[in-house]
Amino acid sequence: MLCIVLLARSFRSKEGSATLDSYLSHKHDKLLAELLQPDSYRKRSSLAIVDGFAVEITEAQASVLRSAKGVRVVEKNQELA
């Protein structure tokens, strides 16, 4: 299942979008590594504009992320018709 995960905003950068993108991607990778088993998920992309990321996970993993500190929303991705 592909989910979109949004985090609470805690970082603002005046150094430019590349620095912010790199920081947020690392932050997302760290959160996933701390909460989920290696090779049990596939992060598709980081979404700097909303401080979130797209990740392929199980329903059980989605529950783990929902209960994590700093995570605001975990939603299943839905295709628009």
N, C-alpha and C positions, 0 to 999 in steps of 0.2 A: 504494500500500500504506500503510495506517495503522499507525504504529509508536508504541510507548510507550518513551520514553527516560528513564532514571533517572541522576541525577548523584550524585557523591560529596557528602555534606553538608559544608558549610563555613561556614554562617551560622546564627546563633541570634539571635532578636530578642525583646526584652522590651517592644517598643513596640506590640505588637498584631498581629493577623493581617493587617490591611489593609496595613501597612507591609511585612510579610514577603511577602505575595502580590505586591505591586508590585515589590519587590526581585527576587524569583525570576522573575517574568515578564520583567523587563528582562534578567536574567542569561540566560534561555533564548533570548530574541530575539537577544542579542549573540552567543551561541555559534553559533546558526544562521546569522547574517549573516557571521560570520568563516569558517565552514566550507563553506557552500553558496552557489550562485549565486542572486542575487535572482530572485524569481518562479519558482523551480524547486521550491518546497515550499510547503506550507500548514500552518501551526501551528494546531491546533484548540483547544488549551487548555494552561494550566500547571497542574500538580498540586502545590500547595505542601506537602501532607501528606507527600509522598515526594520532594520536590525533583526533579520530572520534568515531562515534557510529552508531549502527543500531537501527532504531526505526520504529514502525508501526504508521503511521499518515495519515491524509487525504491530498488531493492535496492542499487545502487551508492552512493547517498547514505547508506543505512543502514551500509554498510561504512566510509564516511568517519567517520560519527559513532561507530561502535564503536571506532575506533582513536584517537579524540580524547582528550586528557588530561582527566581529571575525569569522563568518562562511564563509568558502571559497567555499564549494561545497555541494549541496544537490542533490543526484542522486537516481532515482528509482532503486532498486535492480533488476537485471535480471539474470535469471537462465541460466547457460551455458549448451548447448546441448552436 
